[in-house]
């Protein structure tokens, strides 16, 4: 990845962090009755998914873990908004485990086929 792509990726990460901070501050300032439970989780999930969509559109490497985390946060927040609590911790463990399996299957192995490799 060249310096221009790294700089663009960092800029997108900073924008996403800024959006999470704005979301958090706005929800703290707003009256509690104004937004349903789960709004922050759903918003944070949308920000993570939007970040990875923007990275993809610009040809910058996306984060599979970030996408999974965004989907879980969006689902958990949406569940709370409609009055159904979703088990977040088990869902996160499933996403993490699936990401590790996919990474192990897709990632090329170093030294594979080299003499003395196990």
Backbone torsions as a table, in degrees:
resi	resn	phi	psi	omega
1	UNK	NA	128.7	-178.0
2	UNK	-81.0	172.5	-175.6
3	UNK	-62.7	-34.9	-179.9
4	UNK	-64.5	-43.7	179.7
5	UNK	-66.8	-41.3	178.1
6	UNK	-61.1	-43.5	179.5
7	UNK	-63.5	-40.7	178.7
8	UNK	-66.8	-40.7	178.0
9	UNK	-63.1	-42.9	178.5
10	UNK	-63.8	-40.7	179.6
11	UNK	-62.9	-42.3	177.4
12	UNK	-64.1	-40.9	177.0
13	UNK	-61.0	-41.4	179.6
14	UNK	-65.8	-39.4	177.9
15	UNK	-64.1	-43.1	179.2
16	UNK	-62.4	-43.3	177.4
17	UNK	-61.9	-43.3	178.4
18	UNK	-60.1	-40.7	179.2
19	UNK	-65.6	-38.3	176.8
20	UNK	-64.2	-41.8	178.6
21	UNK	-64.8	-42.2	178.1
22	UNK	-63.1	-44.8	178.3
23	UNK	-58.8	-47.2	-178.4
24	UNK	-62.7	-48.2	179.7
25	UNK	-62.9	-42.0	-179.5
26	UNK	-64.2	-41.0	179.7
27	UNK	-69.7	-32.7	176.2
28	UNK	-68.9	-36.1	-179.1
29	UNK	-76.5	-30.8	-176.4
30	UNK	-72.2	148.7	174.5
31	UNK	-59.8	142.3	-174.9
32	UNK	-57.1	-32.2	-177.9
33	UNK	-75.3	-13.7	-174.1
34	UNK	-71.1	-33.5	-178.3
35	UNK	-125.8	139.9	179.6
36	UNK	-72.9	160.4	173.3
37	UNK	-56.5	140.8	178.5
38	UNK	97.6	-6.0	-178.5
39	UNK	-62.3	-42.7	-178.7
40	UNK	-64.3	-45.1	-179.9
41	UNK	-61.0	-45.9	179.9
42	UNK	-63.1	-42.1	179.1
43	UNK	-64.1	-44.3	179.0
44	UNK	-64.0	-39.4	177.2
45	UNK	-62.4	-43.1	178.2
46	UNK	-63.8	-38.6	179.0
47	UNK	-64.3	-44.9	178.5
48	UNK	-62.0	-43.3	179.3
49	UNK	-67.1	-39.5	177.7
50	UNK	-64.9	-39.4	177.2
51	UNK	-59.0	-48.0	-178.5
52	UNK	-69.6	-31.9	175.4
53	UNK	-65.9	-42.8	178.8
54	UNK	-64.7	-40.2	178.0
55	UNK	-62.3	-43.5	-179.1
56	UNK	-63.1	-44.0	-179.5
57	UNK	-63.3	-29.2	179.8
58	UNK	-91.6	1.7	178.9
59	UNK	77.3	22.7	179.4
60	UNK	-100.3	144.5	-178.3
61	UNK	-57.1	133.3	177.6
62	UNK	-94.3	168.4	179.5
63	UNK	-109.0	113.6	177.4
64	UNK	-61.0	-38.5	178.6
65	UNK	-66.1	-41.7	178.5
66	UNK	-62.6	-39.2	177.7
67	UNK	-65.3	-46.2	178.6
68	UNK	-61.5	-44.5	179.2
69	UNK	-63.5	-41.1	177.7
70	UNK	-61.7	-42.5	178.5
71	UNK	-64.5	-42.2	179.2
72	UNK	-65.3	-44.3	179.8
73	UNK	-63.3	-43.2	178.9
74	UNK	-63.5	-43.8	179.3
75	UNK	-65.2	-44.0	180.0
76	UNK	-65.5	-43.4	178.0
77	UNK	-65.0	-44.1	177.2
78	UNK	-62.0	-39.0	176.8
79	UNK	-61.5	-43.5	178.5
80	UNK	-66.1	-38.8	-179.5
81	UNK	-61.7	-39.0	-180.0
82	UNK	-90.9	5.3	173.7
83	UNK	91.8	17.9	177.9
84	UNK	-123.9	119.9	177.5
85	UNK	-82.5	127.5	176.5
86	UNK	-99.1	144.8	179.9
87	UNK	-73.1	97.8	-173.8
88	UNK	-68.1	-47.3	-175.8
89	UNK	-62.0	-48.3	176.7
90	UNK	-61.2	-37.5	179.0
91	UNK	-64.4	-41.3	177.9
92	UNK	-63.8	-39.8	178.1
93	UNK	-63.9	-39.5	177.9
94	UNK	-64.3	-45.5	179.8
95	UNK	-62.2	-45.1	179.7
96	UNK	-62.2	-46.0	179.0
97	UNK	-62.7	-43.4	178.9
98	UNK	-63.3	-40.7	179.1
99	UNK	-62.8	-40.5	179.1
100	UNK	-66.2	-39.2	178.3
101	UNK	-65.0	-47.6	-179.6
102	UNK	-60.8	-43.7	179.6
103	UNK	-61.5	-41.9	-179.3
104	UNK	-67.7	-34.6	-178.1
105	UNK	-77.7	-40.7	-173.8
106	UNK	-83.9	-38.4	-174.0
107	UNK	-64.1	131.9	175.9
108	UNK	-68.2	141.1	-179.2
109	UNK	-86.1	134.9	174.6
110	UNK	-76.2	144.9	178.0
111	UNK	66.3	9.5	179.4
112	UNK	-66.9	126.1	-179.6
113	UNK	84.5	-2.9	178.6
114	UNK	-78.7	149.0	178.6
115	UNK	-60.1	134.3	178.3
116	UNK	84.7	-2.8	178.1
117	UNK	-76.2	142.0	-179.7
118	UNK	-98.1	NA	NA
